[in-house]
Each structure stands twice: as C-alpha cells, then as structure tokens.
Amino acid sequence: MSSELPAFRKVQRGYANALVHGALSGPHGSSLLQLIEYDDHHFRAIFDLKQFQLAEGTRLPSKSQWNSLKKRLKRRDRSIFIFRQYGPIDCGSRGGASAARTCLYLDFGFLVY
C-alpha cells in the first residue's frame, strides 16, 4: 500500500458489506466470501472467481471485467475509492481438498468529503 493514499472516512461495516455484497451478486448469489476492515478505515473484499464468467482457457478475469466491477461499485457510492492493486489471492482449501483455492480481492475505502 502506498503512503500516497487519501484519508478514508469511517463507515459502518454493515454499509460496506451491503454495498460490496450487492455489487458482487449475480444469478448464482453473492460471490463475497469475506470482508476485512483495516485500522485506516479501508476494506478488503475477498470473493469467489464465480463472480466473473471466464473465457475458455483463462484462469483470471480480464481487465475489462475488473473495470466493469469497479464501475458497478462506483455507481453504488460515488465516494468509494478503489485501490489500483487487485487480483488473485490464495484463500485456502475448502471441503477437505488439499489443493489451494484461488479467490480474488479488491481493496476499497470511502473518501472524506
């Protein structure tokens, strides 16, 4: 994280959760797995790859798919600040499987006006 980040205002965790939960919802339900809140009032959303319909032979979403998600979040709250760094993250194994599972993450905060 860069020291050039703006100050973030404190928002209720429930508000941030509802906002990101709604933005990450689709026909198969919400892909949000975890919402982490940091001391500087920004959040990290960890979500399932099922959020994106991946092209055959690809393992990760395209830049265009990421941009669409960021626009969806901005439409829900114009004060949201989305960090430049986002992407895959290891979210462990599930269901007793021994292989690591890849999820995605996106960091965001709410700007002080």
C-alpha positions in Angstrom: 0.0 0.0 0.0 1.3 3.4 -0.9 1.8 6.3 1.5 0.1 8.5 -1.1 -3.3 7.2 -0.2 -6.1 9.6 0.7 -7.7 9.6 4.1 -10.8 7.4 4.4 -13.9 8.1 6.4 -15.2 5.6 8.8 -18.4 3.9 7.7 -20.4 1.3 9.3 -19.2 -2.2 8.5 -22.8 -3.2 7.6 -23.0 -0.4 5.0 -19.7 -1.5 3.3 -20.8 -5.2 3.5 -24.2 -4.4 1.9 -22.6 -2.3 -0.8 -20.0 -4.9 -1.9 -22.4 -7.8 -1.3 -24.8 -6.2 -3.7 -22.2 -5.4 -6.3 -20.9 -9.0 -6.2 -24.3 -10.6 -6.5 -25.4 -12.4 -9.6 -27.6 -15.2 -10.8 -25.8 -17.6 -8.5 -26.0 -15.5 -5.4 -23.2 -13.4 -3.9 -19.6 -14.3 -4.5 -18.4 -12.3 -1.4 -16.5 -14.7 0.9 -15.0 -12.2 3.4 -14.9 -8.5 4.2 -11.8 -7.4 6.1 -11.8 -3.9 7.8 -8.4 -2.2 8.4 -7.4 0.4 11.0 -7.2 3.2 8.4 -10.9 2.5 7.5 -10.4 0.8 4.2 -11.8 -2.7 3.4 -10.7 -5.7 1.5 -13.3 -7.8 -0.2 -12.3 -11.4 -0.9 -14.6 -13.1 -3.3 -15.0 -16.2 -5.4 -13.9 -16.5 -9.1 -17.5 -17.3 -9.9 -18.1 -13.6 -9.9 -16.8 -13.5 -13.5 -17.6 -15.6 -16.5 -14.2 -16.6 -17.6 -13.3 -17.2 -21.3 -12.4 -20.7 -22.1 -8.7 -21.4 -21.3 -8.4 -18.4 -19.0 -7.9 -18.6 -15.2 -8.4 -15.0 -14.3 -10.8 -12.2 -15.3 -9.9 -9.7 -18.0 -9.0 -6.0 -17.3 -12.4 -5.1 -18.9 -14.2 -7.4 -16.4 -12.4 -5.8 -13.5 -13.3 -2.3 -14.8 -16.9 -3.3 -15.1 -16.9 -4.4 -11.4 -15.2 -1.1 -10.3 -17.8 0.9 -12.2 -20.6 -1.1 -10.6 -19.2 -0.2 -7.1 -18.8 3.5 -8.1 -22.5 3.6 -9.2 -23.5 2.4 -5.7 -21.5 5.1 -3.8 -19.6 7.8 -5.7 -17.3 8.4 -2.7 -15.8 5.0 -3.0 -12.0 4.8 -3.7 -10.8 1.6 -5.3 -7.1 0.7 -4.9 -5.1 0.1 -8.1 -3.9 -3.3 -6.9 -6.4 -6.1 -7.1 -6.4 -9.7 -8.3 -5.9 -13.3 -7.2 -5.3 -14.3 -3.7 -4.9 -17.8 -2.1 -8.0 -18.4 0.0 -7.0 -21.9 1.2 -8.7 -25.2 0.6 -12.4 -25.9 1.0 -14.3 -29.1 1.6 -11.3 -31.0 2.7 -9.5 -30.6 -0.6 -5.7 -30.3 -0.2 -5.2 -28.0 -3.2 -5.0 -24.3 -2.6 -8.0 -22.4 -3.9 -7.7 -19.1 -5.7 -10.0 -16.3 -4.9 -9.9 -12.6 -5.9 -9.5 -9.5 -3.8 -10.3 -5.8 -4.1 -9.4 -3.1 -1.6 -11.6 0.0 -1.3 -12.4 2.9 1.1 -14.7 5.8 1.3 -13.2 9.3 0.6 -13.6 12.1 3.1 -15.5 15.0 1.6 
